[in-house]
Amino acid sequence: MKYCTQCGSEIDDNAVICVKCGCSAPGAVIPSNQIYEQDSPSTGLAVLGFFLPLIGIIMFFVNKRTAPKKALSCATGVFINTIVGLVMGIVLYILFFIVFAAGLSELFDGFSGYW
């Protein structure tokens, strides 16, 4: 039997974590190939993150530990959505004020005889 280095309780020889405190057992090795075995970037998740950013953010947090490449795809879609939205907002803001300013100048030109 082994003993936990954190709390000192007795743990099984094959244990990966201590049941009492949750710390990793001394000498425990978690095989990383089991966790990331089927992880690959996903274009579908990137498109989902672009068109539905809230779902993309949720999928990022769901997949970030078990499938980090898929999580990064979701985050990429959300990031691209944010950049496109900011650029479109700035362009529309500028166009609105160009049209609004032109409309105001025409409006005041019609009233020039009254001033």
URKA-V385899 format. One record per residue. N is the residue number from 1. RES is the residue in one letter. SS is DSSP state (H for helix, E for strand, - for the rest). PSI is psi as a letter, one per 30 degrees, with the letter a starting at -180 (* if undefined). OMEGA is omega in degrees with one decimal (999 if undefined). Layout:
n = [N & N]
res = [RES & RES]
ss = [SS & SS]
psi = [PSI & PSI]
omega = [OMEGA & OMEGA]
//
This chain:
n = [1 & 2 & 3 & 4 & 5 & 6 & 7 & 8 & 9 & 10 & 11 & 12 & 13 & 14 & 15 & 16 & 17 & 18 & 19 & 20 & 21 & 22 & 23 & 24 & 25 & 26 & 27 & 28 & 29 & 30 & 31 & 32 & 33 & 34 & 35 & 36 & 37 & 38 & 39 & 40 & 41 & 42 & 43 & 44 & 45 & 46 & 47 & 48 & 49 & 50 & 51 & 52 & 53 & 54 & 55 & 56 & 57 & 58 & 59 & 60 & 61 & 62 & 63 & 64 & 65 & 66 & 67 & 68 & 69 & 70 & 71 & 72 & 73 & 74 & 75 & 76 & 77 & 78 & 79 & 80 & 81 & 82 & 83 & 84 & 85 & 86 & 87 & 88 & 89 & 90 & 91 & 92 & 93 & 94 & 95 & 96 & 97 & 98 & 99 & 100 & 101 & 102 & 103 & 104 & 105 & 106 & 107 & 108 & 109 & 110 & 111 & 112 & 113 & 114 & 115]
res = [M & K & Y & C & T & Q & C & G & S & E & I & D & D & N & A & V & I & C & V & K & C & G & C & S & A & P & G & A & V & I & P & S & N & Q & I & Y & E & Q & D & S & P & S & T & G & L & A & V & L & G & F & F & L & P & L & I & G & I & I & M & F & F & V & N & K & R & T & A & P & K & K & A & L & S & C & A & T & G & V & F & I & N & T & I & V & G & L & V & M & G & I & V & L & Y & I & L & F & F & I & V & F & A & A & G & L & S & E & L & F & D & G & F & S & G & Y & W]
ss = [- & E & E & - & - & - & - & - & - & E & E & - & - & - & - & - & E & - & - & - & - & - & - & E & - & - & - & - & - & - & - & H & H & H & H & - & - & - & - & - & - & - & H & H & H & H & H & H & H & H & H & - & H & H & H & H & H & H & H & H & H & H & H & - & - & - & - & H & H & H & H & H & H & H & H & H & H & H & H & H & H & H & H & H & H & H & H & H & H & H & H & H & H & H & H & H & H & H & H & H & H & H & H & H & H & H & H & H & H & H & - & - & - & - & -]
psi = [k & l & k & k & f & e & f & g & l & k & l & l & f & g & k & e & l & k & e & e & f & g & l & k & k & k & g & k & k & k & j & f & f & e & e & g & e & g & k & l & k & j & e & e & e & e & e & e & e & e & f & i & e & e & e & e & e & e & e & e & f & e & f & f & e & f & i & f & e & e & e & e & e & e & e & e & e & e & e & e & e & e & e & e & e & e & e & e & e & e & e & e & e & e & e & e & f & e & e & e & e & e & e & e & e & e & e & f & e & f & g & f & f & f & *]
omega = [176.5 & 176.9 & 179.9 & 179.9 & -177.7 & -174.6 & 177.3 & -179.4 & -178.7 & 179.2 & -179.8 & -179.7 & -178.2 & -176.3 & 177.8 & 178.0 & 175.7 & -178.6 & -175.4 & -174.8 & 177.2 & 178.2 & 178.3 & -178.5 & 179.2 & 179.5 & -179.4 & 178.6 & 177.6 & -178.8 & -176.0 & -178.8 & 177.7 & -177.3 & -173.4 & -174.0 & -175.7 & -178.3 & 174.3 & 178.5 & -176.2 & 177.2 & 179.2 & 177.9 & 176.4 & 177.8 & 176.6 & 178.2 & 179.0 & -175.5 & 178.2 & -172.0 & 179.0 & 177.3 & 176.3 & 178.1 & 178.2 & 179.4 & 176.6 & -178.0 & 177.5 & -173.0 & -169.0 & 178.8 & -175.0 & -178.7 & -174.2 & 178.5 & 175.3 & 178.1 & 178.6 & 176.0 & 177.8 & -179.5 & 178.2 & 178.0 & 179.0 & 179.6 & 179.2 & 176.2 & -178.9 & 180.0 & 179.3 & 178.6 & 178.3 & 179.7 & 178.9 & 178.0 & 178.6 & 179.3 & 179.3 & 177.3 & 179.5 & 179.7 & 179.3 & -177.8 & 173.2 & 179.5 & -179.3 & 179.2 & 177.8 & 178.6 & 178.2 & -179.8 & 176.4 & 179.0 & -179.2 & 175.5 & 179.0 & -179.8 & -173.9 & 179.0 & -177.1 & -176.0 & 999]
//
